[in-house]
């Protein structure tokens, strides 16, 4: 009886696991119409040869596409699954990133982040953390900010921020929200007032874009 590709894949993986001379932890196995593709990393060239021989022993293997790379212990761990594990660990260590809210996908070193968070700074922090991991070639940050901002909430935050400062007046600042975007307008007397208003807008839940149209009138 002819094996299915999934059955053949399991058999090859079992054979690699059974072979004592091969550290199979970082070896990937894919099968398409009886053709087996070996990928990933091993720690020495003899292990690479042993992995290929073990695969050829499995009944049903028509051909082998061997893409295993030799990576010595001193070299950085940059396999996709290792990068993903490192990112997840760093997320768990960060107090700014809520647990189990962001999904991580790594393909040829390129990281794609998905999921949803309550605050824009959490999305930004996730992107920054992922980008610092060795082996990452780029980051696509598709994390969404869940809550929609309310103009009243943002206006209150701006007023509170201004009240904590001396000689600042928030009454001249206008706030308009559309979805997750906040548009600031009006006139202030100094650049630092404009910065305070913008930071207050970013601090509101759900904001992922701030358009600052405030005019500084000296």
KEROKE-446931 format. One line per field, with one value per residue: residue number from 1; residue in three letters; x, y, z of N, C-alpha, C in turn. Coordinates in steps of 0.001 Angstrom, whole numbers. Layout:
N
num <- c(NUM  ...)
residuo <- c(ALA  ...)
n.x <- c(X  ...)
n.y <- c(Y  ...)
n.z <- c(Z  ...)
ca.x <- c(X  ...)
ca.y <- c(Y  ...)
ca.z <- c(Z  ...)
c.x <- c(X  ...)
c.y <- c(Y  ...)
c.z <- c(Z  ...)
//
This chain:
218
num <- c(1  2  3  4  5  6  7  8  9  10  11  12  13  14  15  16  17  18  19  20  21  22  23  24  25  26  27  28  29  30  31  32  33  34  35  36  37  38  39  40  41  42  43  44  45  46  47  48  49  50  51  52  53  54  55  56  57  58  59  60  61  62  63  64  65  66  67  68  69  70  71  72  73  74  75  76  77  78  79  80  81  82  83  84  85  86  87  88  89  90  91  92  93  94  95  96  97  98  99  100  101  102  103  104  105  106  107  108  109  110  111  112  113  114  115  116  117  118  119  120  121  122  123  124  125  126  127  128  129  130  131  132  133  134  135  136  137  138  139  140  141  142  143  144  145  146  147  148  149  150  151  152  153  154  155  156  157  158  159  160  161  162  163  164  165  166  167  168  169  170  171  172  173  174  175  176  177  178  179  180  181  182  183  184  185  186  187  188  189  190  191  192  193  194  195  196  197  198  199  200  201  202  203  204  205  206  207  208  209  210  211  212  213  214  215  216  217  218)
residuo <- c(UNK  UNK  UNK  UNK  UNK  UNK  UNK  UNK  UNK  UNK  UNK  UNK  UNK  UNK  UNK  UNK  UNK  UNK  UNK  UNK  UNK  UNK  UNK  UNK  UNK  UNK  UNK  UNK  UNK  UNK  UNK  UNK  UNK  UNK  UNK  UNK  UNK  UNK  UNK  UNK  UNK  UNK  UNK  UNK  UNK  UNK  UNK  UNK  UNK  UNK  UNK  UNK  UNK  UNK  UNK  UNK  UNK  UNK  UNK  UNK  UNK  UNK  UNK  UNK  UNK  UNK  UNK  UNK  UNK  UNK  UNK  UNK  UNK  UNK  UNK  UNK  UNK  UNK  UNK  UNK  UNK  UNK  UNK  UNK  UNK  UNK  UNK  UNK  UNK  UNK  UNK  UNK  UNK  UNK  UNK  UNK  UNK  UNK  UNK  UNK  UNK  UNK  UNK  UNK  UNK  UNK  UNK  UNK  UNK  UNK  UNK  UNK  UNK  UNK  UNK  UNK  UNK  UNK  UNK  UNK  UNK  UNK  UNK  UNK  UNK  UNK  UNK  UNK  UNK  UNK  UNK  UNK  UNK  UNK  UNK  UNK  UNK  UNK  UNK  UNK  UNK  UNK  UNK  UNK  UNK  UNK  UNK  UNK  UNK  UNK  UNK  UNK  UNK  UNK  UNK  UNK  UNK  UNK  UNK  UNK  UNK  UNK  UNK  UNK  UNK  UNK  UNK  UNK  UNK  UNK  UNK  UNK  UNK  UNK  UNK  UNK  UNK  UNK  UNK  UNK  UNK  UNK  UNK  UNK  UNK  UNK  UNK  UNK  UNK  UNK  UNK  UNK  UNK  UNK  UNK  UNK  UNK  UNK  UNK  UNK  UNK  UNK  UNK  UNK  UNK  UNK  UNK  UNK  UNK  UNK  UNK  UNK  UNK  UNK  UNK  UNK  UNK  UNK)
n.x <- c(843  598  2211  865  1750  1817  2046  4530  6106  5921  7178  9792  10555  10416  12443  14697  14688  15169  17735  20857  23098  22305  21291  18228  16627  16572  15954  13963  11205  9683  7253  6437  4578  6102  8678  11192  11997  14633  15380  16749  19049  22154  24807  27213  29080  29176  26772  24919  25265  24518  21834  20759  21254  19698  17167  16996  16729  14110  11132  9409  10387  11080  12853  15349  15526  17994  18500  19764  21718  25002  25647  27708  28301  29184  28086  25484  22049  19826  17697  14333  12387  13796  14248  11583  10937  12706  11719  9139  9857  11105  8939  7450  9015  8772  7280  5608  4186  1255  413  13  -1354  -311  588  3243  4991  7539  9401  11975  13564  12058  9780  6382  3932  875  -2465  -4062  -4061  -4570  -3448  -1594  1170  1916  1832  3867  6066  6200  6940  9465  10872  10895  12419  14960  16054  18530  19184  16794  15392  13534  10448  6984  4482  1428  -260  -3231  -4902  -7282  -9447  -11638  -10921  -12298  -13423  -13942  -12529  -9874  -9668  -9978  -7650  -5714  -6348  -5832  -3114  -2170  -2939  -1180  1047  2775  1400  23  -2522  -5236  -7612  -7655  -7072  -8253  -10002  -10555  -11948  -11679  -12474  -9624  -8020  -6746  -7236  -5617  -6110  -6202  -4704  -1607  751  3403  6016  6410  3918  2407  3670  3027  253  128  1446  -339  -2582  -1651  -1513  -4035  -6453  -6612  -5737  -4049  -3019  -2015  -2805  -1297  -2275  -1932  -1331  1443  1503  3401)
n.y <- c(-1203  2156  4823  7776  11252  12484  10291  9334  11486  11410  8942  9449  11441  9985  8134  9775  10685  8314  7680  7684  9255  11678  14896  15759  17904  20441  19926  20031  18454  17977  16749  16006  14410  12080  13029  14044  16827  18010  20266  22995  22831  21266  20163  19374  18259  15382  14726  15805  14169  11743  12214  12361  9737  8273  9099  8063  5386  4974  3469  4200  6695  8685  10588  12963  16232  18024  20370  21012  22859  23271  24255  25524  25216  27608  29537  32009  31364  31222  30074  29957  29028  29264  31988  32850  31683  33084  35700  35419  34755  37154  38871  37935  38755  41456  44193  45875  44616  42891  39601  36764  38021  38704  37315  35477  35092  33676  33789  32858  34621  36924  38680  38481  40127  39653  40116  41734  44687  46884  49382  51794  52106  49582  48021  49287  48764  45960  45647  46901  45262  42771  43476  43693  41193  38799  37768  38507  39814  41664  43346  42970  44723  43972  44238  45120  47927  47732  49214  51924  55373  57972  61240  62849  61597  61925  64689  65268  64111  65738  68241  67644  67104  69606  71114  70274  71624  74763  77929  77156  76665  74782  75221  76268  74217  71938  68832  66094  62978  60073  56921  55193  57369  60504  63931  66884  70344  73979  76721  77373  78789  78081  75768  73631  73311  72315  69826  68607  68324  66544  64253  63617  62902  60583  58964  58115  55422  53153  54816  55004  56700  60047  63165  66117  69240  71598  75017  77028  80027  82643)
n.z <- c(0  -909  699  2190  1826  4330  6050  5240  5933  8753  9196  8307  10112  12489  11987  11883  14502  15802  14956  16405  15858  14935  15738  15883  16536  15326  12717  9868  8174  5104  2800  -522  -2765  -2395  -2485  -399  1534  3347  5870  7846  10626  11562  13773  12719  9806  9459  10785  9044  6779  7937  8500  5937  5034  6842  6088  3497  4066  4668  3681  697  105  -2573  -3574  -2432  -1318  -174  2175  4478  6770  8115  11321  13667  17247  18287  16696  16191  17142  14744  13431  12161  14026  16358  16517  16794  19268  20931  20680  21792  24411  25177  25000  27163  29233  29202  30731  29435  27474  27079  28201  26050  23910  21495  18424  16937  13954  12021  9123  7173  8628  8654  10566  11483  13205  14820  16174  19014  21017  23856  23898  22058  22551  23379  21075  19625  21299  21110  18416  18500  20309  18962  16750  17794  18108  17401  14096  12965  10074  9331  10302  10250  11497  12424  14497  16113  17605  20043  21386  20637  20567  22648  22143  24335  26404  25530  25404  28105  29129  27920  29044  31734  31618  30857  33051  34956  34334  34330  33444  31084  28621  27848  26643  24125  22446  20063  19670  17629  16835  14795  14256  15100  14958  15962  15653  16224  16831  16711  18632  20265  22629  22680  21604  23348  24522  22448  22133  24585  24339  22175  23210  25250  23772  22474  24681  25224  25389  22664  20599  17550  15746  15411  14294  14208  14077  15373  15764  16434  17938  18388)
ca.x <- c(0  1393  2090  544  2858  1843  2594  5952  6745  6044  8175  11117  10837  10685  13753  15711  14700  15745  19153  21579  24162  21695  20520  17125  15774  16485  15792  12586  10898  8499  7106  5520  4533  7197  9974  11414  12884  15203  15831  17149  20452  22816  26008  28431  28854  28773  25344  24195  25321  23748  20412  20378  21245  18538  15978  16972  16351  12660  10397  8490  11083  11462  14014  15627  16051  18706  18792  20271  22944  25818  25839  28495  27753  29595  27347  24198  20886  18980  16619  13067  11708  14586  13940  10235  11008  13389  10798  8094  10463  11320  7615  7030  9826  8467  6096  4788  3469  353  669  -884  -2177  374  1063  4528  5310  8856  9670  13269  14049  11113  8809  5061  3224  -571  -3160  -4635  -3711  -5420  -2731  -676  2559  2170  2142  5185  7061  6326  7746  10846  11472  11143  13478  16268  16485  19527  18671  15590  15703  12514  9259  5692  3677  4  -997  -4274  -5301  -8687  -10469  -11751  -10793  -13402  -12916  -14038  -11417  -8621  -9712  -9740  -6228  -4957  -6593  -5121  -1677  -1893  -3124  4  2120  2554  1176  -448  -3963  -5717  -8905  -7502  -6772  -9439  -9782  -11535  -11581  -12296  -11914  -8483  -7207  -7049  -6744  -5499  -6090  -6189  -3479  -938  1729  4788  6171  6270  2489  1987  4190  2246  -1049  311  1737  -1576  -3446  -1103  -1701  -5429  -6665  -7095  -5178  -2891  -2532  -2286  -2503  -1116  -2418  -1897  -496  2150  1428  4292)
ca.y <- c(0  3374  5740  9169  12146  12712  9083  9303  12522  10889  7875  10054  12107  8924  7544  10747  10682  7040  7658  8312  10165  12904  15755  16075  18955  21593  19437  20022  17462  18225  15711  16326  13325  11138  13717  14547  17979  18166  21638  23266  22892  20256  20718  18938  17671  13974  14647  16100  12944  10713  12541  11971  8269  7800  9375  7114  4061  4906  2968  5146  7929  8664  11463  13839  17586  18199  21786  21158  23632  22969  25425  25140  25664  28990  30445  32412  30552  32093  29361  30662  28652  29780  33423  32977  31360  34183  36838  35108  34870  38569  39438  37550  39506  42880  44626  46716  43790  41968  38190  35995  38881  38919  36108  35672  34210  33985  33096  33291  35744  38049  38498  39073  40188  39853  40109  43022  45209  48005  50651  51926  51919  48146  47589  49817  48034  44619  45798  47218  44076  41776  43957  43602  39798  38402  36948  39122  40641  42701  43127  43491  44876  43996  44239  46137  48535  47328  50167  53176  56492  58914  62617  63392  61028  62531  66090  65269  63833  66933  69257  67243  67285  71039  71633  69939  72513  76180  78888  76521  76782  73742  75589  76623  72997  71182  67389  65391  61580  59292  55587  55204  58538  61738  65142  68012  71643  75130  77516  77429  79869  77587  74424  72591  73084  71409  68488  68066  67908  65356  63104  63271  62197  59231  58189  57666  54049  52935  55727  54508  57750  61412  64230  67335  70459  72738  76127  77735  81466  83296)
ca.z <- c(0  -1021  1823  1913  2156  5778  6665  4928  6751  10122  9214  8198  11381  13470  11685  12305  15961  16244  14594  17520  15425  14418  16636  14973  17095  14424  11345  9400  7144  4291  1778  -1611  -3737  -2143  -2458  954  1684  4678  6083  9215  10996  12384  14379  12041  8483  9594  11114  7809  5976  8635  8338  4579  4970  7602  5270  2378  4557  4869  2515  81  -263  -3985  -3768  -1297  -1529  1088  2391  5845  6914  9287  12175  14831  18530  18554  15838  16786  16802  13916  12740  12346  15266  17466  16571  17350  20712  21606  20715  22765  25742  25465  25261  28515  30201  29098  31486  28564  26502  27777  27899  25179  23061  20221  17759  16264  12840  11456  7861  6635  9408  8652  11642  11335  14476  14708  17456  19382  22331  24247  23837  20934  22967  23477  19707  19283  22082  20526  17197  18867  20932  17907  15875  18449  18207  16411  13004  12386  8898  9207  11125  9810  12703  12095  15759  16127  18870  20116  21810  19903  21488  22785  22152  25697  27177  25094  25829  29546  29348  27530  30070  32949  31377  30856  34399  35733  33890  34648  32361  29863  28451  26945  26075  22714  21687  19636  19540  16798  16665  13715  14440  16009  14637  16679  14997  17139  16179  17595  18743  21559  22672  22648  21042  24367  24718  21365  22466  25704  23799  21341  24079  25949  22812  22286  25901  25334  24903  21310  19588  16808  14851  15857  13326  15003  13289  16286  15309  17501  17691  19342)
c.x <- c(874  1122  1625  1746  2958  2393  4103  6711  6946  7116  9588  11496  11151  12068  14881  15821  15371  17248  19997  22620  23623  20949  19394  16308  15558  16355  14309  12398  9609  8456  6084  5624  5743  8579  10121  12394  13320  15732  16255  18647  20889  24161  27301  28083  28504  27300  24481  24128  24455  22250  19927  20291  20022  17262  15867  16557  14839  11977  9423  9141  11571  12735  14164  16137  16674  19143  19291  21578  23677  26035  26539  27940  28062  28806  26008  23048  19878  18001  15299  12402  12476  14357  12574  10230  11652  12466  9715  8627  10638  9998  7185  7811  9472  7184  5147  3916  2576  538  -418  -1811  -1590  900  2314  4703  6653  9071  10921  13755  13103  9991  7493  4341  1745  -1190  -3723  -4232  -4608  -4777  -1746  776  2917  2514  3537  6286  7281  7182  9205  11567  11828  12318  14864  16828  17445  18908  17435  15994  14682  11300  8049  4783  2207  -864  -1979  -4500  -6814  -9673  -10457  -11686  -12051  -12822  -12922  -12895  -10110  -8558  -9417  -8278  -5371  -5118  -5819  -3625  -1303  -1981  -1930  1184  1757  2324  772  -1969  -4437  -7004  -8823  -7183  -8069  -9062  -10902  -11049  -12346  -11692  -10816  -7567  -7689  -6442  -6784  -5433  -6065  -4852  -2932  176  3177  4828  5976  4807  1950  2447  3412  896  -924  585  488  -2529  -2973  -1379  -3114  -5597  -7169  -6488  -4000  -2395  -2949  -1859  -2483  -1136  -2429  -914  148  2181  2246  3745)
c.y <- c(1248  4296  7118  10028  12376  11501  9004  10340  12031  9822  8440  10730  11092  8319  8496  10795  9426  6977  8395  9336  11498  13628  16363  17285  20112  21180  19407  19039  17850  17186  16148  15236  12403  11754  14396  15718  18074  19592  21809  23205  21633  20825  20291  18340  16183  13810  14911  14864  11859  10951  12120  10451  7701  7992  8391  5722  3879  4471  4022  6444  7824  9464  12355  15183  17992  19648  22055  21948  23220  24265  24983  25787  27125  30010  30804  31546  31420  31304  30050  30319  29145  31279  33636  32717  32498  35402  36615  35238  36340  39294  39159  38312  40984  43211  45455  45915  42802  40540  37601  36866  39059  37601  36419  34625  34642  33141  33684  34568  36926  37772  39198  38978  40453  39783  41480  43388  46420  49361  50648  51657  50439  47557  48043  49061  46629  44656  46044  46017  43041  42194  43846  42188  39453  37486  37512  40044  41753  42343  43759  43531  45055  43957  45405  46674  48399  48457  51418  54341  57357  60320  63186  62887  61725  63985  66197  65038  65051  68030  68931  67455  68756  71629  71328  70842  73963  76970  78243  76558  75770  74122  75890  75408  72274  69723  66780  63955  60967  57901  55656  56404  59751  62901  66288  69309  72762  75833  77437  78462  79382  76155  73344  72312  72115  69978  67822  67550  66625  64126  62655  62510  60768  58349  57655  56255  54028  53798  55063  55507  59105  62378  65547  68561  71721  73789  76796  79218  82182  84688)
c.z <- c(0  158  1346  2294  3661  6521  6447  5756  8183  10205  9149  9505  12481  13252  12110  13828  16502  15983  15645  17088  14904  15538  15798  15390  16129  12959  10995  8256  6429  3175  748  -2668  -3622  -2134  -1100  922  3138  4811  7530  9411  11739  12824  13692  10678  8581  9970  9889  6926  6608  8485  6956  4452  5701  6802  4121  2808  4629  3572  2003  -336  -1710  -4242  -2549  -1802  -195  1242  3809  5831  8185  10065  13457  16095  18815  17724  16472  16289  16059  13053  13067  13673  16493  17646  17223  18849  21489  21730  21766  24191  26126  25709  26706  29580  30220  29859  30627  27606  27240  27294  26994  24341  21666  19683  16948  15163  12257  10210  7222  7324  9478  9647  11304  12679  14212  16100  17751  20802  22629  24003  22679  21344  23095  22114  19300  20017  21528  19264  17529  19465  19873  17025  16469  18496  17066  15353  12342  11244  8683  10036  10450  11037  12323  13349  15769  17536  18987  20343  20933  20888  21509  22885  23561  26563  26833  25535  27322  29860  29012  28585  31345  32811  31419  32269  35292  35383  34247  33364  31038  29821  27423  26241  24578  21837  21354  19410  18722  16625  15511  13756  15482  15779  15414  15908  15994  16345  17197  17623  20160  21477  22538  22122  22103  24687  23660  21657  23581  25205  22990  22194  24838  25041  22603  23510  26056  24785  23477  20246  18880  15769  15407  14762  14088  14093  14158  15750  16518  17140  18754  19705)
//
